[in-house]
Amino acid sequence: MFHHTPTPTTEWQHDKRPPDTTTTQPTLTRQLQQPTTTSNDRVWLTIGIPTIPRPGVDYLTPTLETLVHELPADPSDPMYANIRVVVMNNKPGQHEVFEGIRKRLLDGEDYFAAKGGVYLELVDNPGTVADPAPPDLPDPDDLNNPTDRPGRLYLWVGCIVWRLQCWWGWG
């Protein structure tokens, strides 16, 4: 992540749209302080974002840029570094956008990389969970499902959320 010697900070001036995070903002970048601890006890709020690649579309970058833009940049803010955003890649080795963001956080000198280093944690799903439904069982009809049995997509998403919780130590 982004490392530097802490210096005094200035308040980030919000406008109506996220900043252009592709340009270097050396003054702001130098002024962001990294948290002094990464203990889970220090984090007040964890936001989990499971992700998979979507061909031809990048939803992840603008989502993370907008989210990071709204988080505090001032270390005197009580929420500074007390929010953690864990982004879990559920298709390791197949998600180019995720890998690009990971590289940008590690190597970037822009404002997103500096501020993202305080709040973002990008991880690969460490494994898969087997589908609990028998393979020949058809998905239920959502309009006529008296047993209220979830379909495969719902189970798959539930397994992803469960893996995210297990990774963070809640499962």
VOBA-1610 file (N, C-alpha, C; in pm, whole numbers, padded with zeros to 5 digits, always signed):
BEGIN
Met+00083-00117+00000Met+00000+00000+00000Met+00088+00125+00000Phe+00029+00241+00011Phe+00099+00368+00003Phe+00162+00399+00138His+00293+00422+00143His+00361+00452+00268His+00434+00585+00256His+00438+00661+00362His+00504+00791+00363His+00523+00836+00506Thr+00594+00946+00522Thr+00610+01007+00652Thr+00490+01097+00678Pro+00421+01080+00790Pro+00304+01162+00817Pro+00339+01311+00822Thr+00253+01393+00769Thr+00266+01540+00773Thr+00131+01598+00808Pro+00124+01727+00841Pro-00007+01788+00871Pro-00102+01772+00753Thr-00231+01770+00782Thr-00330+01746+00677Thr-00413+01869+00650Thr-00478+01868+00535Thr-00576+01970+00502Thr-00707+01900+00472Glu-00816+01971+00490Glu-00949+01914+00465Glu-00970+01894+00316Trp-01024+01781+00276Trp-01058+01754+00136Trp-01182+01834+00102Gln-01176+01910-00006Gln-01289+01992-00049Gln-01379+01909-00139His-01501+01880-00094His-01594+01800-00172His-01660+01884-00280Asp-01679+01824-00396Asp-01762+01884-00498Asp-01871+01785-00531Lys-01945+01809-00636Lys-02060+01723-00665Lys-02024+01593-00734Arg-01902+01576-00776Arg-01864+01452-00842Arg-01730+01406-00789Pro-01700+01276-00801Pro-01572+01226-00751Pro-01457+01296-00822Pro-01343+01308-00754Pro-01231+01374-00817Pro-01178+01291-00933Asp-01105+01358-01023Asp-01037+01287-01131Asp-00920+01216-01067Thr-00936+01087-01041Thr-00833+01012-00968Thr-00724+00960-01060Thr-00728+00994-01187Thr-00623+00948-01277Thr-00505+01044-01279Thr-00522+01164-01226Thr-00412+01259-01222Thr-00345+01254-01087Thr-00219+01291-01084Thr-00146+01291-00959Thr-00179+01417-00881Gln-00207+01401-00754Gln-00231+01514-00666Gln-00130+01505-00553Pro-00003+01544-00577Pro+00104+01518-00482Pro+00081+01579-00344Thr+00022+01698-00337Thr+00004+01762-00207Thr-00090+01678-00121Leu-00207+01643-00174Leu-00301+01562-00097Leu-00245+01423-00070Thr-00179+01365-00169Thr-00125+01231-00153Thr-00025+01226-00040Arg+00063+01322-00033Arg+00164+01323+00074Arg+00100+01343+00210Gln-00013+01412+00214Gln-00070+01449+00342Gln-00158+01341+00404Leu-00194+01237+00329Leu-00277+01132+00388Leu-00191+01044+00478Gln-00236+01026+00600Gln-00164+00942+00694Gln-00219+00801+00689Gln-00130+00704+00692Gln-00173+00566+00700Gln-00209+00536+00844Pro-00307+00447+00866Pro-00342+00413+01004Pro-00222+00350+01073Thr-00211+00373+01203Thr-00098+00320+01277Thr-00118+00174+01316Thr-00241+00124+01304Thr-00269-00015+01336Thr-00368-00071+01234Thr-00359-00199+01208Thr-00455-00263+01118Thr-00539-00366+01192Ser-00546-00353+01323Ser-00622-00447+01404Ser-00771-00438+01373Asn-00836-00553+01366Asn-00981-00556+01345Asn-01055-00486+01458Asp-00995-00478+01578Asp-01060-00412+01691Asp-01077-00263+01665Arg-00992-00206+01585Arg-00995-00063+01558Arg-01104-00027+01457Val-01145-00121+01375Val-01241-00093+01269Val-01382-00087+01326Trp-01452+00023+01299Trp-01588+00042+01346Trp-01690-00017+01249Leu-01661-00007+01119Leu-01752-00055+01016Leu-01673-00126+00907Thr-01718-00244+00870Thr-01660-00316+00758Thr-01766-00328+00650Ile-01730-00290+00529Ile-01818-00303+00413Ile-01758-00412+00325Gly-01835-00517+00300Gly-01790-00626+00214Gly-01850-00612+00075Ile-01765-00617-00026Ile-01811-00608-00165Ile-01760-00730-00240Pro-01848-00830-00262Pro-01807-00943-00346Pro-01813-00900-00493Thr-01718-00947-00574Thr-01715-00907-00714Thr-01677-01024-00804Ile-01731-01019-00925Ile-01694-01112-01032Ile-01672-01028-01158Pro-01595-01080-01254Pro-01576-01003-01378Pro-01705-00998-01459Arg-01725-00886-01523Arg-01840-00869-01614Arg-01785-00826-01748Pro-01799-00910-01848Pro-01738-00882-01978Pro-01780-00748-02037Gly-01683-00666-02072Gly-01709-00540-02140Gly-01761-00427-02054Val-01775-00450-01922Val-01831-00347-01834Val-01745-00339-01708Asp-01718-00217-01662Asp-01643-00196-01539Asp-01731-00121-01439Tyr-01794-00196-01350Tyr-01872-00135-01243Tyr-01785-00111-01119Leu-01681-00191-01102Leu-01603-00190-00979Leu-01524-00060-00961Thr-01456-00015-01065Thr-01373+00106-01051Thr-01454+00228-01011Pro-01561+00263-01084Pro-01637+00382-01041Pro-01703+00365-00904Thr-01741+00243-00869Thr-01800+00218-00737Thr-01698+00248-00628Leu-01577+00194-00642Leu-01475+00214-00540Leu-01424+00358-00537Glu-01409+00420-00654Glu-01365+00560-00658Glu-01465+00650-00587Thr-01594+00628-00611Thr-01697+00709-00548Thr-01701+00685-00397Leu-01692+00559-00357Leu-01695+00526-00214Leu-01575+00586-00142Val-01456+00568-00197Val-01335+00621-00135Val-01340+00774-00128His-01394+00836-00231His-01407+00982-00233His-01488+01032-00114Glu-01588+00957-00071Glu-01676+00999+00037Glu-01621+00969+00177Leu-01515+00892+00188Leu-01459+00859+00319Leu-01364+00969+00365Pro-01350+00987+00498Pro-01269+01098+00548Pro-01121+01088+00510Ala-01061+01203+00478Ala-00918+01212+00448Ala-00841+01275+00563Asp-00913+01330+00657Asp-00851+01401+00769Asp-00833+01306+00887Pro-00708+01280+00931Pro-00686+01189+01043Pro-00752+01231+01174Ser-00790+01359+01187Ser-00859+01400+01309Ser-01008+01363+01308Asp-01060+01322+01191Asp-01198+01278+01182Asp-01213+01147+01258Pro-01314+01134+01345Pro-01328+01011+01425Pro-01347+00884+01340Met-01392+00899+01216Met-01411+00780+01133Met-01289+00748+01046Tyr-01188+00834+01048Tyr-01068+00811+00968Tyr-01006+00676+01005Ala-00990+00592+00906Ala-00930+00459+00922Ala-01011+00366+01011Asn-01132+00403+01049Asn-01218+00315+01126Asn-01323+00246+01040Ile-01313+00264+00911Ile-01400+00197+00814Ile-01309+00116+00724Arg-01347-00007+00700Arg-01268-00094+00612Arg-01360-00144+00503Val-01314-00137+00380Val-01389-00188+00265Val-01311-00308+00212Val-01369-00425+00228Val-01306-00549+00181Val-01373-00587+00050Val-01293-00591-00056Val-01342-00629-00189Val-01291-00769-00217Met-01384-00866-00230Met-01343-01005-00252Met-01369-01046-00397Asn-01261-01082-00465Asn-01266-01131-00602Asn-01306-01278-00599Asn-01418-01309-00659Asn-01468-01447-00657Asn-01432-01525-00782Lys-01350-01468-00867Lys-01295-01538-00984Lys-01146-01508-00993Pro-01067-01554-00895Pro-00924-01523-00895Pro-00859-01563-01028Gly-00773-01473-01076Gly-00702-01498-01202Gly-00784-01469-01326Gln-00912-01432-01310Gln-01000-01409-01425Gln-01062-01269-01424His-01026-01186-01329His-01092-01056-01310His-00990-00944-01336Glu-00981-00899-01461Glu-00882-00799-01501Glu-00904-00665-01431Val-01028-00624-01415Val-01057-00496-01351Val-01009-00499-01205Phe-01039-00606-01134Phe-00995-00621-00995Phe-00843-00614-00986Glu-00775-00687-01075Glu-00627-00688-01074Glu-00572-00550-01107Gly-00639-00476-01196Gly-00596-00340-01229Gly-00607-00248-01109Ile-00716-00261-01034Ile-00733-00179-00913Ile-00629-00217-00809Arg-00603-00345-00794Arg-00502-00391-00698Arg-00365-00331-00733Lys-00330-00334-00861Lys-00202-00278-00906Lys-00199-00127-00883Arg-00309-00061-00911Arg-00318+00084-00891Arg-00299+00120-00744Leu-00354+00041-00653Leu-00338+00067-00510Leu-00194+00046-00466Leu-00128-00053-00523Leu+00010-00083-00485Leu+00110+00013-00547Asp+00090+00049-00674Asp+00190+00126-00749Asp+00150+00270-00775Gly+00023+00303-00757Gly-00028+00434-00797Gly+00019+00547-00708Glu+00025+00663-00768Glu+00061+00785-00696Glu-00055+00883-00695Asp-00173+00840-00740Asp-00287+00931-00746Asp-00361+00932-00612Tyr-00457+01020-00603Tyr-00534+01038-00480Tyr-00609+00911-00442Phe-00667+00843-00541Phe-00740+00719-00513Phe-00647+00615-00450Ala-00526+00601-00502Ala-00432+00503-00448Ala-00394+00538-00305Ala-00370+00667-00278Ala-00332+00708-00143Ala-00446+00687-00044Lys-00563+00733-00078Lys-00677+00721+00014Lys-00727+00577+00019Gly-00724+00508-00095Gly-00762+00367-00097Gly-00673+00282-00010Gly-00545+00322+00004Gly-00453+00250+00092Gly-00494+00254+00237Val-00572+00355+00274Val-00620+00366+00411Val-00742+00278+00433Tyr-00828+00267+00332Tyr-00960+00205+00352Tyr-00982+00072+00282Leu-00919+00050+00168Leu-00951-00068+00086Leu-00862-00186+00116Glu-00921-00302+00113Glu-00847-00427+00122Glu-00902-00518+00013Leu-00817-00555-00083Leu-00858-00639-00194Leu-00806-00780-00171Val-00897-00877-00171Val-00860-01016-00144Val-00923-01108-00248Asp-00857-01219-00272Asp-00913-01324-00357Asp-00988-01423-00269Asn-01100-01472-00319Asn-01176-01574-00249Asn-01084-01695-00235Pro-01058-01741-00112Pro-00962-01849-00092Pro-01011-01987-00134Gly-01135-02000-00171Gly-01185-02132-00209Gly-01328-02123-00255Thr-01384-02236-00286Thr-01522-02241-00331Thr-01603-02327-00236Val-01730-02311-00240Val-01822-02391-00159Val-01906-02473-00254Ala-01916-02601-00227Ala-01993-02689-00315Ala-02141-02654-00311Asp-02207-02667-00426Asp-02351-02644-00435Asp-02421-02751-00352Pro-02500-02710-00251Pro-02565-02809-00165Pro-02682-02882-00232Ala-02733-02830-00342Ala-02846-02895-00410Ala-02794-03006-00502Pro-02869-03117-00513Pro-02829-03223-00606Pro-02819-03168-00749Pro-02721-03213-00827Pro-02697-03155-00960Pro-02815-03169-01057Asp-02897-03274-01041Asp-03008-03294-01134Asp-03137-03225-01090Leu-03135-03158-00974Leu-03253-03090-00923Leu-03271-02956-00995Pro-03386-02935-01062Pro-03406-02808-01133Pro-03427-02693-01034Asp-03397-02573-01079Asp-03422-02455-00997Asp-03572-02442-00974Pro-03611-02392-00856Pro-03754-02376-00828Pro-03815-02265-00913Asp-03944-02275-00933Asp-04020-02172-01003Asp-04050-02062-00900Asp-03996-01943-00922Asp-04013-01834-00825Asp-04158-01795-00804Leu-04243-01817-00904Leu-04384-01780-00891Leu-04468-01889-00826Asn-04413-02010-00819Asn-04485-02122-00758Asn-04382-02206-00682Asn-04348-02163-00560Asn-04245-02229-00482Asn-04295-02247-00339Pro-04390-02342-00317Pro-04450-02357-00185Pro-04350-02398-00077Thr-04238-02462-00114Thr-04139-02503-00013Thr-04040-02391+00018Asp-04048-02281-00058Asp-03959-02166-00039Asp-03811-02207-00048Arg-03782-02299-00141Arg-03644-02344-00162Arg-03571-02243-00250Pro-03453-02196-00206Pro-03380-02099-00289Pro-03320-02165-00413Gly-03307-02087-00518Gly-03245-02135-00640Gly-03093-02133-00631Arg-03026-02186-00734Arg-02881-02196-00735Arg-02811-02061-00727Leu-02863-01961-00798Leu-02800-01830-00795Leu-02803-01773-00654Tyr-02915-01784-00587Tyr-02926-01736-00449Tyr-02829-01811-00359Leu-02820-01942-00375Leu-02726-02021-00293Leu-02583-01981-00322Trp-02550-01957-00449Trp-02414-01920-00487Trp-02377-01786-00423Val-02467-01688-00431Val-02442-01557-00370Val-02428-01573-00218Gly-02513-01654-00158Gly-02503-01680-00014Gly-02369-01740+00024Cys-02319-01831-00058Cys-02188-01893-00032Cys-02076-01789-00042Ile-02087-01696-00137Ile-01987-01590-00150Ile-01987-01501-00026Val-02104-01463+00020Val-02113-01379+00139Val-02059-01455+00259Trp-02089-01583+00268Trp-02037-01666+00377Trp-01885-01671+00375Arg-01824-01686+00255Arg-01678-01688+00244Arg-01619-01555+00288Leu-01685-01446+00251Leu-01639-01313+00292Leu-01643-01300+00444Gln-01750-01349+00506Gln-01761-01344+00651Gln-01657-01434+00718Cys-01633-01551+00661Cys-01531-01641+00717Cys-01393-01577+00707Trp-01366-01512+00595Trp-01237-01449+00575Trp-01215-01341+00681Trp-01320-01265+00713Trp-01308-01157+00809Trp-01318-01209+00953Gly-01350-01337+00971Gly-01354-01395+01104Gly-01491-01399+01170Trp-01597-01385+01089Trp-01732-01386+01144Trp-01804-01517+01124Gly-01755-01603+01036Gly-01828-01724+01000Gly-01800-01843+01085
//
